[in-house]
Amino acid sequence: MDTQQLEKCRKQLQNHWPLVGAWLQRKAVRRLAADASARAVPLLVEALASQDGEVRQTAEAALAGLKDREAVSALCRIAIEDPNGAAARVCVKTGKRPPDPEECALFLFVTRQLDAYFQEDFEFQNLRPAYDRAGEKVRGHVMEVVRSGDRRCQGFFGRRKPLTECNDAEIRLAIESGLKHHDWPKLFDAFQVMPLKYSFPLLEQFRKSGWEPGKEDIRSLYRGALAESAGQSLPSSPQPPPPSSVFESRLAEGRTGDLSRLGEAELLQRLPNATPPEGVKIVGALAAKSAPGSNAASAVQGSPHWLVRLAGYATGLCRFDITQDAVKDDNHWVRELVSATPVLEFWPVKATPADLEQLNAAPREAFAGKLGAARRVLRLLLAHRVTEGVLTEVEYEAGEFAGEFEEAK
């Protein structure tokens, strides 16, 4: 149905002339029901408020029977704007949901289908970015539910989490959300912080977007990264085994538990006599306080326990040799579980002038091929960091499990 036909139907639905008004409304709603497209949905929702019972019944049946993805999305968006309205009642009654995960989380939450919501998004991974992009009215609906008294909703008020503390799934979720919404400025902020295994593939997306930073120095960095990466992609390599949830939970416990309240000196005093599991927790606590190249990093890298050394690499505390193509360790599991490409695991935000010197001193062949392109981009990032001193940590937006990057305040 084209724009002219839709406008004709709209006028007929609003016609209240005696005798002919009801006939015109019924004719219009039948045409809209037959069309059942996303463009027809707002008028069908409008027809739900008609004083004519036949018009209301036809409109409700048409909305209940929607199959087209775009049409269902259009109906659910109206429900999100008015979660107590007729469109929301049709959606809830017929079990309709938006196909987009973030929009679905927002829809389930504001329509108070909380059991269904927490089955899908119990850590607010999809709700938070949807909330951040919503208008003031929809944000108000979300906050009404948060304040409704359901204790499960209190986790929505999470702390900001530094990007360097995020796990692989959280980082990839935030990247996916940023790409979906074309949030290029925040993605480029994160690009300057993240390891190249995440950030290098973004360069092709930046190239296609046509976007450029507004500030001249950042624009120069951006153009340089695009030039250094032109025509290159990361080498394919076997995926390492997925990280153990027990291992990650011990690192997290070290960052936030009792050990996090101890000073670096006391943690280092405990490390030599700690069991490997306890040592992993100590590394988690040290990583939040110490920098690569510090005495703490040296102590972890020199630990006789391979699990402790693995924790050092996992947290970025142990320094990678970014001029080499493989991690060197005498233990098979460290070599197996740590990426075979140290340059891709390196966090630019943790870099020091010594790292830039190491790259500058690398032989020419280190900058050839696909990993060479990655090293050239990393060298550019580190040079910018050292000369400008503006590479700011990025945080995971408002909630430990949220899905959006934000620059640290």
C-alpha positions in Angstrom: 0.0 0.0 0.0 1.5 3.3 -1.1 1.5 6.6 0.8 -1.5 8.0 -1.0 -3.6 4.9 -0.2 -2.5 4.9 3.4 -3.5 8.6 3.7 -6.9 7.8 2.2 -7.4 5.0 4.8 -6.3 7.3 7.6 -8.9 9.9 6.6 -11.6 7.2 6.3 -10.8 5.9 9.8 -11.3 9.4 11.2 -14.6 9.9 9.4 -17.5 10.2 11.8 -20.2 11.4 9.5 -23.7 10.0 10.2 -24.6 6.9 8.2 -21.5 6.8 6.0 -18.8 7.2 8.7 -19.0 3.7 10.0 -19.1 2.2 6.5 -15.9 4.1 5.5 -14.1 3.1 8.7 -14.9 -0.6 8.1 -13.8 -0.3 4.5 -10.5 1.3 5.5 -9.7 -1.2 8.2 -10.4 -4.2 5.9 -7.9 -2.7 3.4 -5.4 -2.2 6.1 -5.9 -5.7 7.4 -5.4 -7.2 4.0 -2.2 -5.2 3.6 -0.8 -6.1 7.0 2.5 -4.3 6.3 4.7 -2.4 8.7 3.3 0.9 7.3 -0.3 -0.2 7.9 0.4 -1.2 11.6 0.1 2.4 13.1 -3.3 2.8 11.5 -4.5 -0.6 12.6 -3.4 0.3 16.2 -5.4 3.6 15.8 -8.4 1.5 14.7 -8.3 -0.3 18.1 -9.7 2.9 19.6 -12.7 3.1 17.2 -16.2 3.3 18.7 -17.3 0.8 16.1 -17.0 -2.8 17.4 -16.6 -4.3 14.0 -13.7 -1.9 13.2 -12.0 -2.8 16.5 -12.5 -6.5 16.0 -11.1 -6.4 12.5 -8.0 -4.4 13.6 -7.3 -6.6 16.5 -7.5 -9.8 14.4 -5.2 -8.3 11.8 -2.6 -7.3 14.4 -2.8 -10.6 16.2 -2.2 -12.4 12.9 0.9 -10.4 11.8 3.7 -12.6 10.4 6.0 -10.2 8.6 9.1 -9.4 10.8 9.0 -5.7 10.0 5.3 -5.5 10.8 5.8 -7.3 14.1 8.7 -4.9 15.0 6.5 -1.9 14.2 3.8 -3.2 16.5 6.2 -3.9 19.3 7.8 -0.4 19.0 4.4 1.1 19.5 4.0 -1.2 22.5 7.3 0.0 23.9 6.2 3.7 23.7 2.9 2.8 25.4 3.3 -0.4 27.5 -0.2 0.0 28.9 -1.9 0.6 25.6 -3.9 -1.6 23.2 -0.9 -2.5 21.0 1.0 -3.9 24.1 -2.1 -5.9 25.1 -2.2 -7.5 21.6 1.5 -8.3 21.7 1.4 -9.8 25.2 -1.8 -11.8 24.4 -0.4 -13.3 21.2 3.2 -13.7 22.4 4.7 -11.3 19.9 8.3 -10.1 20.3 10.7 -7.9 18.3 13.3 -10.0 16.4 16.1 -7.6 17.4 17.6 -8.8 20.7 18.1 -5.3 22.2 14.6 -4.2 21.2 13.2 -7.5 22.5 14.8 -7.0 25.9 13.4 -3.5 26.1 9.9 -4.7 25.0 9.7 -7.5 27.5 11.0 -5.3 30.3 8.6 -2.3 29.9 5.6 -4.6 29.3 6.5 -6.2 32.6 7.0 -9.7 31.2 9.8 -10.0 33.7 10.0 -13.8 33.9 10.4 -14.0 30.1 12.8 -11.1 30.2 15.2 -12.6 32.8 15.2 -15.9 30.9 16.6 -14.0 27.9 18.7 -11.2 29.3 19.2 -11.8 33.1 22.5 -9.7 33.1 21.0 -6.7 31.3 23.4 -7.1 28.4 20.8 -6.1 25.8 18.6 -3.9 27.9 21.3 -1.3 28.8 22.3 -0.3 25.3 18.6 -0.2 24.3 17.9 2.0 27.3 20.8 4.3 26.4 19.5 4.9 22.9 15.9 5.3 23.9 14.0 8.5 24.2 13.1 10.1 27.5 9.6 8.7 27.5 10.8 5.1 27.1 13.6 5.5 29.7 10.9 6.6 32.1 9.0 3.3 31.4 12.1 1.4 32.2 12.8 3.2 35.4 9.2 2.6 36.5 9.8 -1.1 36.2 13.2 -0.9 37.9 11.6 0.9 40.9 8.6 -1.4 41.0 10.0 -3.5 43.8 11.1 -6.6 41.9 14.6 -7.3 43.4 15.8 -8.9 40.2 15.7 -5.4 38.6 18.1 -3.8 41.1 21.1 -5.2 39.2 20.3 -2.6 36.5 22.1 -0.1 38.7 25.5 -1.6 38.1 28.9 -0.1 38.4 31.0 1.1 35.5 33.5 -1.5 34.6 36.8 -0.7 32.9 37.2 -2.3 29.5 40.4 -4.0 30.7 38.3 -6.0 33.2 35.7 -7.2 30.6 35.8 -10.7 29.4 35.8 -11.7 25.7 32.0 -12.1 25.5 31.3 -8.7 27.0 33.8 -7.0 24.6 32.4 -8.7 21.6 28.8 -7.9 22.6 29.7 -4.2 23.0 31.4 -4.2 19.6 28.4 -5.9 18.0 26.0 -3.3 19.5 28.2 -0.4 18.4 28.4 -1.7 14.8 24.6 -2.3 14.7 23.9 1.3 15.7 26.8 2.8 13.7 28.3 4.4 16.9 31.6 5.1 15.2 32.9 7.7 17.8 32.6 5.3 20.7 33.9 2.4 18.6 37.0 4.4 17.7 37.6 5.3 21.4 37.5 1.6 22.2 39.7 0.9 19.2 42.5 2.9 20.8 42.3 0.8 23.9 41.4 -2.8 22.9 43.8 -5.6 21.8 44.1 -5.8 18.0 42.3 -9.1 17.9 39.2 -7.0 18.5 40.1 -3.7 17.0 42.0 -4.5 13.8 38.8 -6.0 12.1 37.0 -2.8 12.9 39.3 -0.9 10.5 37.5 -2.3 7.5 34.1 -1.3 9.0 35.5 2.2 9.6 36.7 2.3 6.0 33.3 1.4 4.7 31.4 3.9 7.0 32.9 7.1 5.6 33.0 8.5 9.1 36.0 10.5 10.4 36.8 11.9 13.9 36.2 15.7 14.3 39.5 16.5 16.2 42.5 16.9 14.0 45.0 14.8 16.0 42.5 11.9 16.4 41.6 12.2 12.7 45.3 11.9 11.8 45.6 8.8 13.9 42.4 7.4 12.3 43.7 8.0 8.8 47.0 6.5 9.6 45.5 3.3 11.0 43.4 3.0 7.8 46.4 3.5 5.6 48.6 1.0 7.5 45.9 -1.7 7.4 44.8 -1.2 3.8 44.2 -4.5 2.0 45.2 -6.6 5.1 43.2 -8.9 7.4 44.3 -10.8 10.4 45.7 -14.3 9.8 43.4 -17.2 10.5 44.4 -19.4 13.3 42.9 -22.2 15.3 40.6 -20.9 18.1 42.1 -21.5 21.5 40.1 -23.5 24.0 37.4 -21.4 25.7 38.5 -20.0 29.1 37.4 -21.8 32.2 34.5 -20.2 34.0 36.2 -21.3 37.3 39.5 -19.6 36.2 37.7 -16.4 35.3 35.7 -16.4 38.5 38.9 -16.6 40.5 40.4 -13.7 38.7 37.2 -11.7 39.3 37.3 -12.7 43.0 40.8 -11.4 43.2 39.8 -8.1 41.6 36.8 -7.4 43.8 37.1 -9.7 46.9 39.1 -9.4 50.1 42.5 -9.6 48.3 41.6 -6.4 46.4 41.9 -4.5 49.7 45.5 -5.5 50.2 48.5 -3.5 49.0 50.8 -4.7 46.3 53.6 -5.5 48.7 51.5 -7.8 50.8 50.1 -9.5 47.8 53.6 -10.2 46.5 54.6 -11.5 49.9 51.8 -14.1 49.7 52.3 -15.1 46.1 55.3 -17.5 46.5 53.6 -19.7 49.1 50.1 -19.6 47.5 48.5 -22.6 45.9 47.9 -22.2 42.2 44.1 -21.4 42.6 44.9 -18.9 45.3 47.7 -17.5 43.2 45.3 -16.8 40.4 43.2 -14.7 42.7 46.3 -12.8 43.8 47.1 -12.1 40.2 43.6 -10.8 39.7 44.2 -8.4 42.6 47.7 -7.4 41.4 46.5 -6.7 37.8 44.1 -4.1 39.1 47.0 -2.3 40.9 50.2 -3.0 38.9 51.4 -2.3 35.4 53.2 -4.5 32.9 56.9 -4.3 33.5 56.5 -3.7 37.2 58.0 -5.8 40.0 54.6 -7.5 40.4 54.5 -8.4 36.7 58.1 -9.9 36.9 57.1 -11.9 40.0 54.0 -13.3 38.2 55.9 -14.1 35.0 58.6 -15.9 37.1 56.2 -18.0 39.1 56.9 -21.7 39.0 53.2 -22.4 38.7 52.0 -22.3 35.1 48.4 -21.4 36.2 49.7 -18.3 37.8 51.7 -17.3 34.7 48.6 -18.0 32.6 46.6 -15.6 34.8 49.3 -13.0 34.2 48.9 -13.3 30.5 45.1 -13.4 30.8 45.0 -10.1 32.7 47.6 -8.4 30.6 50.0 -8.1 33.6 52.6 -10.3 32.0 54.2 -8.6 29.1 53.9 -10.0 25.6 56.9 -9.8 23.3 55.0 -7.9 20.6 57.8 -8.4 18.0 57.4 -12.2 18.2 54.6 -14.3 16.6 54.3 -16.7 19.5 54.3 -16.7 23.3 57.4 -18.3 24.7 56.8 -20.5 27.8 58.2 -23.9 28.8 54.7 -25.1 29.7 52.5 -26.7 27.0 49.2 -25.3 28.5 50.4 -21.8 28.6 51.4 -22.0 25.0 48.2 -23.7 24.1 45.8 -21.4 26.0 47.5 -18.0 25.3 47.0 -16.7 21.8 49.8 -17.6 19.4 50.0 -14.0 18.3 51.1 -11.7 21.2 50.7 -8.6 19.1 47.0 -9.2 18.9 46.6 -9.7 22.7 48.5 -6.5 23.7 46.4 -3.8 25.4 47.5 -0.3 24.0 46.1 1.4 27.0 48.7 -0.4 29.2 51.6 0.4 27.0 54.8 2.2 28.1 57.5 4.0 26.2 59.6 0.8 26.4 57.0 -1.0 24.4 57.2 1.6 21.6 61.0 1.4 21.7 60.7 -2.4 21.4 58.6 -2.1 18.3 60.9 0.6 16.8 63.9 -1.7 17.3 62.2 -4.7 15.6 63.6 -5.9 12.3 61.9 -4.9 9.1 60.5 -8.4 8.6 58.4 -8.0 11.7 56.3 -5.4 9.9 55.7 -7.5 6.8 52.6 -9.6 6.0 49.4 -9.7 8.0 50.9 -9.6 11.5 53.2 -6.9 10.2 50.2 -4.7 9.4 48.9 -5.3 12.9 52.3 -4.2 14.3 52.3 -1.1 12.2 48.9 -0.1 13.5 50.0 -0.9 17.1 53.1 1.2 16.6 51.0 4.1 15.4 48.7 3.8 18.5 51.7 3.6 20.9 53.4 6.6 19.2 50.2 8.6 19.6 49.9 7.5 23.3 53.5 8.4 24.1 53.5 11.8 22.2 50.0 12.9 23.1 49.4 11.2 26.4 45.7 11.0 25.7 44.9 7.3 25.4 42.2 7.1 28.0 40.8 4.0 29.5 37.4 3.1 28.3 34.7 1.7 30.5 31.9 -0.8 30.0 28.8 1.4 30.2 26.8 1.5 33.4 26.6 -2.0 34.5 28.9 -4.9 34.8 27.2 -6.7 32.0 26.1 -3.8 29.8 26.6 -3.6 26.1 28.2 -0.3 25.3 31.5 1.5 25.6 31.9 4.8 27.4 35.0 6.9 28.0 36.2 6.9 31.6 35.3 10.1 33.5 
